[in-house]
Amino acid sequence: MIELMVAVSVFLVAATITAGVFTRSIRTQRQSNQITTASSDASLILERMAREIRSGYSFSISDFAGGTDNRIDFTREKDAAPIAVSYWQDGDDIKRSEDGAEGILNAESTSVDKLQFILTQSDPSSDPWRITVVLWVSPTDPNNSHISHLQTTVSARILPGELAQ
């Protein structure tokens, strides 16, 4: 009888430890998948912005909300006609507007913590527009506090001097 109680106790201890390790590994895998999803979403958003910025011109960046957030407005050609494009952060989302039609770019599982645009141009009459985009994203799960920091700098293909021609 004592041997049976010892064997059952050892089995219960081993099963409890194994269940705890298994539960923790499932939780870690879920958090890792959430981080990967948020980072992939951010990469896709940055690629879309970069593609449009490269083909854009007449950039302007306006600060609002106490200088912590900002918005980029520019013009690009679509079907040989100029259209106005804007990107900005609205709460946990990145919004894009094309000639007044708005849409959200990020997935519901991705929370945008920071979106900032920085315009660098030494000589506005001849230097190309260079836009640095800073993006911080995290999973929307409140139990996952990881923030991915991404940044890219894009140069417009159209020079300011080419617009007057």
N, C-alpha and C positions, 0 to 999 in steps of 0.2 A: 504494500500500500504506500509506504514512504517513497519507494523508488518511482512509483507511478506519479505521485504528487510532485516530486523533483523533476521528472521528465516533462510533465505538463507545464510546470513553472518555467523551465528552460525554453520550451517551445513557445510559450506566450511572450516571453521577453524577446526572443528572436523574431517572432512575427510582428511585434510592436515596433521594433527597430527597423525591420524591413519595410513595413507599411509607411513609417515616417520618412524613410529615405525615398521611397517610391513617390509619395505625395509631394515631397520637396522637389524631386526631379521633374515631375509633371508641371508644377508651378513655375520652375525656372525655365522650362521649355516654352511655356505659354508666354512668359515675359519676354523671352528672347525673340519669339515670333512677332510679338507686338512691336518691339524695337526695330526689327528688320522691316516690318511693314511700314512703319512711320518713316524710316530712313529712305526706303524705296519710293514712297509717295513724295517725299521732299525732293529726291533726285529728279523725279519726273517733272515736278513743278518747276524746279530750277532750269531744267533743259528746255521746257516750253517757253519760259520767260527769256532765256538766253537766245533762243531761235528768233523770237519776235524782236528783241532788243537789237540784235545784229542787223536786222533789216529795217530798223526804225530810224527816225530823225526828230529833231526839235524836242528834245527831252526837257522835262521840268519835274523837279521834285519839290513837293510841298510837305512841310511838317505840320502835324496837328496833334492833339491830345498831349499838350505840354512838351512837345519835341521828342517824345518816346517812340512814336509811330510816324510813318510817313507814307507818301503815295507817289507813284511815278505816273506821269502822263506823257505820251509821245504819239507820233504819227507814223504810220507805215502804209505801204501800198498794198492794196488788194484788188485784183482785177483792174489794174491801171488807175485806180481811184484812191485818194488818200482817206484813211479811216483813223479815228481817234481810239487809242488803246490806253487803258489804265489798269494798274495793279495796286492793291492796298490790303492791309490787314483789318478785318472786322471781327473783333472778339477772338475766337479760336480758329477763324477761317481766313483763307486768302481769297479775295474776290478779284475778278477780272471783268472789265467792262470794254465792250467793243461797240462804238457808236451808240452808247446808251444801254445796250443789252447786257445785263449783269449775270454772272454765274460764279459759283464756288468751285475752286480748283482742288482743294484737298479732300481726301476721303473722310467719312464720318469717324473712322478709327484713329485719325491723326489730329492732334491739337497743335495749332501754331502758337508758339510762345513769343516769337519775335520775328518781324519782317522789317528790314531796313534797306533803303536804297541810298547809295552814295555816288554822286556825280563828280567825276574827276576830269577836268579839262583846263590845261594851263592857258592856252590861247583860244578863246571861243571862236575866233574867226577862221582858224586853220586846223587846230588839233581835233582828232576824232573824239566823239563822245565815248567816255569810258564809264560804265555803270558797274558798281560793286553791289552785289545782292547778298545780304546776310540773312540767314534763315535758321531759326531754332524751332525744332518740332519735338513732340513727345507723344506717346500713346495716350488715348483718352482714358484708359483704365486708371482710376485713382490710386491703385496699388502699385503702379509702375511709374516711378518718378524719373526715369532716365530721359535726358534731353540730348538730342542729336544736334550738333552745331555744323552748319554747312555755309560755305561762302564761295562765291565765284565772281570774277570780273570779266565783263563782256565789252568788247569794242564794237561800236556801230560801223557798218561797212560804208555808210554814206557820210562823207565829210561835210562839215558846215559850209565850206566854200562851194560845194557842188549844188547847194540849194538855190543859190542866186543865178545859176546858169540856166 
